[in-house]
Structure formats: C-alpha cells, structure tokens
Amino acid sequence: MDLRSDRRPWWMTVLAVACTAVLLIVIPSDLFVADARNTEVWLGFEVHGPLALLTAPVHWAMFAVAAWACWTGRRWIVPWIAAYLFYVAVCHLVWSEVSPHGRGWHIGLVQAVAISAGAVLLLRVASRGRPAR
C-alpha cells in the first residue's frame, strides 16, 4: 500500500508503534543490562555470552524492518509478522520445558496458544483489508 494514495490501516499503525517500543526497550536493555545482554533465546533455547551479544542485533533488525514496513503500509510484512509470532509461540513452548527458568510445558502451551491467537487475529484483520499490492 502506498501511503501517498491511501491511509495506512489502524492496525498497521499499532504494529509499527509496538515494534518501535520494543526497539526502544530492548536495545538499551541488551546494551546496558547484564542479564539481558548475556542471554538471547533462539528456537526456544537460551544462548549466552558472546553468542547472545552477537545475535541480539538480529532481533533488533527484525523489529526495525517490521516497524518500518508497518509504518509505510507494506502489506508483505503481515505474513512475515504472523510467521514470526507462530515461531515465537513454538519457542515459548520449547523454552518453558528446556530452560531452567521455564515453568513446564503446560505454561508453555498456554503461552503458545495465546501468541498463536495473536497471529491468527492479525491474519484475519489483514485479510479484511484491500488486496495486497
């Protein structure tokens, strides 16, 4: 969607603001808070130390691209965000079981269902809009 010819849907504005808020919280946290800086989660598994520090910018880049794409009304971002949410849902399920900080697969399953519901809701809201360009 080209913003010069049409308005960005309200839900894309919400997503853009949310992604920007995540960046404003996560980047300083990853840089200046030792516990956050020393741990990243990938595929539901915690990575620590230098590997966490090296992979943190990947998360930053994903949220920055999502914020830009939502703010500029790029419809291609919707399935990418939904896919990321489904990935995060699986990660919560895995992390809840394998991490010493997790609370078991029951809690992970509740989290996974809630996050997946967000992805499904996003896809439904987006499908009610105009066709992708």
N, C-alpha and C positions, 0 to 999 in steps of 0.2 A: 504494500500500500504506500502510495506516495503522499506525504503529508501536504504537499503543495496543492493537491487536488481534493484531499479528503482529510477528515479528522481521524486521529488515532483512537481506537476503541478505548473505553474507560479501563477495561481490564488490562490492556497493554500498558497504560499509564501506571496502574497499580503494580504490575510486574516490574516495570522499569524502576520505580521508586524502591521496591523491595530489594531488587538486585543491587541498586546503588547503596542502600542502607547496609546490606550485608558487606559490601566492599568497605564502607566507612568504619565498620566494626571489626571485620576480620583482618584487614591489612595491618592496622596498628597493633591489634592483638598478636598476630603472627610475628610481628617485628619486635615488640617490646614486652610481651608477657611470656615468661619462660615456659610454663606448662603448655601454652598454645603453640609456641614456636617449636617446641620439641616433639609435637605429635600431629600427625595427619592420618586420616583414615581413607584407605583405597580398597575397594572391593570388600569392605567390611572388616579389613584387617588394619591394625594400627602400625604405622611406620614411625620410627623415632630418630632423633638426632639429625645428622646431616641430610639424610634422605627426606625427612619431613621438611627441613628448610629448603631443600632443592625442589620439592614438588608443590609446596604451598603456592608459588606463582601460577601454577596450572589452574588451581581453583580460582585465583584472582582473575585470570584471563577469561575463564568461562563465565564468571559473573559479570565482568566488564562487557564482554561481547553480548551477553543476554540483555544487559541494561541498555546498551546502545541500540540493539535490534528492536527491543520493545519500544523504546522512546521514538525511534524513527518509523515504527509501524511495519516492520518487516515480518510478514506472515510466516516465512520459513522457520522462524525461531520457535513457533508453537510446538511442532512435533519434537524439536530438539529439547525444549524445556520439559515436555511430557516424558520423553525418554529418560532424561536426567532424573526426574522425580521417581520414575519406576526403578532406576538404578539405585537411587538413594534408599528407596523402600527395601530393596533386597539387601543393601549394605547394612541397614538398621537391623534386619533380621539376623544376618551373619554376625555383626558386631555384638549384638546382645547375647549371643551364645558363646562366641570365642574370646571376647575380651574379658579380662579380669574386672573391668569397670561395667560390664554388661549386667543385665538383670534377668537373663534367661530368655529362651525362645518365645515364651508366652508374651512377654512385654514387647519383644522384637516384632512379633506377629501383629500386635495391636498397632505399633508404630508403622509397620509396613502397610497395613490396611489403610490407616489414616492418610499416609503420604500418597499411596496409590489413588485414593479417593480424590485427592487434590489434582492429580494428573488427569484422571478421568473427567473431573469437573472442568479443568482447563480445556481439554479437547472438545467437550460439549459446548462450552461457551464460545469457543473459537469457531466451531462448525456452524453456529447460528449467524455468523457474520457473512461478509461478502466472500466470494470465491478467492482463493489465493491467486496472486499475480506472478 
